Amino acid sequence: MKKIFILCLLTFVVQWTFAQAPTAAPVEMADLLRSSGKIYVVIGTISVVFIGLAIYLFSIDKRLSKLEKEHK
C-alpha cells in the first residue's frame, strides 16, 4: 500500500511540473540574472547554504548517535 501511495504521489508531482511548463510566462528576473551573469552567484549561494545545512545535519546525527551509544 505504501509503495502504491508513493508511486501515485510521484506521478502527480511529475504531471504537475510538466503541466505548468507550456503555459508559464517567461520569467523576466531570471532572464536579467542570466544575461548579466549574476545567476551563477545566486546558484552558488544557494549551493553553499544547502551544503552547510547538510554538513550541520550530518554532524548533529553523528553526535546524537554517539550519545545514544553512550547511554546504552
N, C-alpha and C positions, 0 to 999 in steps of 0.2 A: 504494500500500500504506500509506503514511504517513497519507494522508487517511482511509482506512478505519479505521485504528487510532485516530486522534483522534476520529472520529465515534463509534466504539464506546465509547471511554473517556468521552466527554461524555454519551452515552446512559446508561451505567451510573451515572455521578455524579448525573445528574438523577433517575433512578429511585431511587437510594439515599437522596437527600434527601427525596423525596416519600414514600418507604416509612416513614420514621420519624415523620412529622408526625401521623398519626391516632393512633398508639399511644403517643406521648410524653405523659408526665405533666406537668402544669403545673409550671413552674419557680418555686418559691416565692421564691428570691432575686431573680429578675427582676421578679416582681410587687411585692416590697417596694421595690426600687430605683425602679420606675416610680411607685409610689404616693407616695414621698417626694420624687421629682424628682431623685434622685441619678443616675439612668440617664443623664441628659444630661452629667453630669460624667464618667462613665465613657466615654461615646461621644466626648466632646471630648478626653479624654486619649489615647484610642486614635488618634483622628484626628491629633492633634499629633505623636504618635510616628511614625505612618506617613508623614506629610508630611515630618517631619525626616529620616527614612530615605531617602525619595525624593530630597530635595534633596541629601543626602550622596552618594548613589549617582550622581546626575547630575553632581555636581561632580568626583567621582573619575573618571567616564567622560571628562569634559572634559579633565582633567589628563592622563589616560592617552593620549587622542587627540593632545594637544599634544606629549607626549613621543615618541609614535610618529612624528609628522611630523618632529620634530627629528632623530630617529635615522636617518631615511631619507636 
